[in-house]
Amino acid sequence: MLIAAACGKKEEQEMPVPAAAAFPVQTITLQDAAVFQEYTANQEGYQNVEIRPKVDGFIQKTDLGKGPLIRKGQLLF
């Protein structure tokens, strides 16, 4: 009898479906992001030179502004 009772068909009970959980949603937009990092450093040229005049006197005018790239043989004053 125990075996016959175990094989009997029981009415299927519907399992309750859990409610969907609510999560915050954020809309994503495409945009440029500025990446900036600051480091401390010392900077030196590949070749350091000293510029000295061939004659005595004072410099009254230069043909260059401050900080331009100078080539070998270029007129400075």
N, C-alpha and C positions, 0 to 999 in steps of 0.2 A: 503494500500500500504506500509505503513511503516513496518508492520509485515512481509509482503512478502519479502521485501528487506533485512530484518535482517536474514531471514532463507536462503537466497541465498548462494551458495557455492562460496567462494572466492578462488582464486588460492593461494596455500600455498607457502609462501616465505621461502627459506632456510636461516636459521640463520647462520651467519659466525661463525666458530669454532675459539675460541681465541687460539693464538699460545702458546705453552708450555713455561713457564718461565724457564730461565737458572739459576741453583743454583750450587755453588761450591760443589764438591764431594771429599771426602777424603777416602782413603783406610785404613781400620783398620787392625792392626796386633796384634797377641796375644804375650804378653811378660810379664815378671815379673816386678812388680812395688815395689820399695823399699819405705816402709813407715817408717819414722823416726821422732820421736818427742822427744824433750829434756825437762826435768823437773829438777828443783832444789829440793834437798831433803837432809835430815840428816838420817844417818843409824846407828842403834845401835843393838848390839847383844841381844838375849833373856836373856842371863846371862852374866854379866860382872864380870871378876875376876882380881885379882892382883896376879902377880907371883913374889914371893920374894925368894931369896936363904936362905937356912938354915945355911950356913956358909959364912964367909967373903971371898972376893976374886974377881977376874975378870973372866969373861966368855971368853974363848979363842976359843971355837968351839961349834956350835950347830948341832944337828942331823937333823934339819928341815930347809927348805928354808923359804922364806918370804911369809906369807899368807896361809899356808896349814890348813886344817881342823884338829883340835886336839880333841882327845877323852880322857875321864876321865882315869887317870892312865898311860897315854902314856909318855914315856921318852922324855923330851925336850932337856936336855943338857947332 
